[in-house]
Amino acid sequence: MISAPDLISQTRCFDGTLGFYKHFSSSCRSEMKFSVYQPPQAIASPVPVLYYLSGLTCTEENVMAKSGVQQYAAEQGLMLVASDTSPRDTGIPGETDDWDFGIGAGFYVDAIAEPWSQHYQMYSYVVNELPALIAAHFPVLPDRQGIFGHSMGGHGALVCALKNRDRYRSVSAFAPICAPMRCPWGQKAFTHYLGNDKTQWHTYDASELVLTASFPGSILIDQGGADQFLNNQLMPDVFEQACKTAGQSLILRRQAGYDHSYYFIATFIADHVRHHAIALYA
Ligand SMILES: N[C@@H](CCC(=O)N[C@@H](CSC=O)C(=O)NCC(=O)O)C(=O)O
C-alpha cells in the first residue's frame, strides 16, 4: 500500500483546489514535496493528469505561483502535478554549494556515481514513484498522463516521454536544455551524477535519445529569441536537427523578444495546456 502524503497547505483556485504536500520518497530516500492542482471536474470523476518539471533553482511552487497555469487546467479539466527539482537536506557534502548543481538541480536523472546515487534518483521519482502515489490518492486517470516542463525540467520532460512512450500521451517544453552533453550545465550535472562514462550520458540526452526512441505524437517546444541561455546552454537547433534526422514530429516555435523567465512561460502556457488536453482527452 502506498502511504498518503501529508497535506502542508491548501487553497481554493479557479473553482478547484491547489495543495502542497510532503511525503517520504523511497526512491530518493528523503522527504520530497510536490504540489497538485485539482480542477473542478475532478470532484465528479477522475481526470487526466499533467506533470510539470521545473528548472534549476525551482521548487514545487514556482509554476503554481508564477505561470497562471491553474486557470487553463481548470478550463481543460486536467489535474496538474509539480514535483520538486531535487531531494533536499540529504547531508551530502557540497549539495548547497552551487545553484546549478545539487539541491534544486537534480536534472531528472538517476545518479549512479557516489555520493549522489544515495539520494538523487529524480528520474525514478518522477516517472514511477510520484505517478503511483498520485494514482493511489487523487482522482486521476493514470493511463492518461502528459508531461511538460521548463529548461532543466523541459529537458527532463522530453527524456521521460522519449524513454516511456507507453506512459505519456503528450509532451511539451519551454526553453528546454536540448543537448545536455554539449552544454556547461549538462556536462557539470552528468559528470557528478553519472560519472565519466559517456555511454551513460547518452541515456539522458534528449538529442541523442530521439535518434533511437521517437515519440508517437508531436513534441511542442516554445523558445524565447531573447533568452539569455539560448546559445550556450539550450541549443534547440541540435534537437531540431536530431528530430529531422529521426523523423520525429516537432513543433518548435521561436518567440521573438522573450527571455527565459516565467513571464515567457505565462505568455504561452495556455497553448501548452491545450496541446496536452487534445491528446489526453482523445
Ligand atoms: N537567477 C536565476 C538563475 C537560475 C534560473 O534562471 N533558473 C530558471 C531555470 S534555468 C534552467 O533550468 C528558473 O526557472 N528560475 C526560477 C524562477 O522562478 O524564475 C535564479 O536564481 O532563479
The ligand as a Tripos MOL2 file, in Angstrom:
@<TRIPOS>MOLECULE
LIG
   22    21     1     0     0
SMALL
NO_CHARGES

@<TRIPOS>ATOM
      1 N1         18.8370   33.9850  -11.3790 N.3       1 LIG1
      2 C1         18.1190   32.7820  -11.6100 C.3       1 LIG1
      3 C2         19.0650   31.8170  -12.2740 C.3       1 LIG1
      4 C3         18.5050   30.4760  -12.4740 C.3       1 LIG1
      5 C4         17.3450   30.4590  -13.4340 C.2       1 LIG1
      6 O1         17.2030   31.2250  -14.3580 O.2       1 LIG1
      7 N2         16.5100   29.4700  -13.1950 N.am      1 LIG1
      8 C5         15.3790   29.2700  -14.0450 C.3       1 LIG1
      9 C6         15.5090   27.9120  -14.6470 C.3       1 LIG1
     10 S1         17.0380   27.7920  -15.5380 S.3       1 LIG1
     11 C7         17.1260   26.1950  -16.1300 C.2       1 LIG1
     12 O2         16.8090   25.2020  -15.6270 O.2       1 LIG1
     13 C8         14.1190   29.4160  -13.2150 C.2       1 LIG1
     14 O3         13.0890   28.8770  -13.5640 O.2       1 LIG1
     15 N3         14.2380   30.1800  -12.1130 N.am      1 LIG1
     16 C9         13.1670   30.3500  -11.1640 C.3       1 LIG1
     17 C10        12.1810   31.4060  -11.4800 C.2       1 LIG1
     18 O4         11.1440   31.4440  -10.7650 O.co2     1 LIG1
     19 O5         12.3780   32.1980  -12.4140 O.co2     1 LIG1
     20 C11        17.5580   32.2670  -10.3110 C.2       1 LIG1
     21 O6         18.3010   32.2090   -9.3140 O.co2     1 LIG1
     22 O7         16.3700   31.8970  -10.2750 O.co2     1 LIG1
@<TRIPOS>BOND
     1     1     2 1
     2     2     3 1
     3     2    20 1
     4     3     4 1
     5     4     5 1
     6     5     6 2
     7     5     7 1
     8     7     8 1
     9     8     9 1
    10     8    13 1
    11     9    10 1
    12    10    11 1
    13    11    12 2
    14    13    14 2
    15    13    15 1
    16    15    16 1
    17    16    17 1
    18    17    18 2
    19    17    19 1
    20    20    21 2
    21    20    22 1
@<TRIPOS>SUBSTRUCTURE
     1 LIG1         1 GROUP 0 **** ****
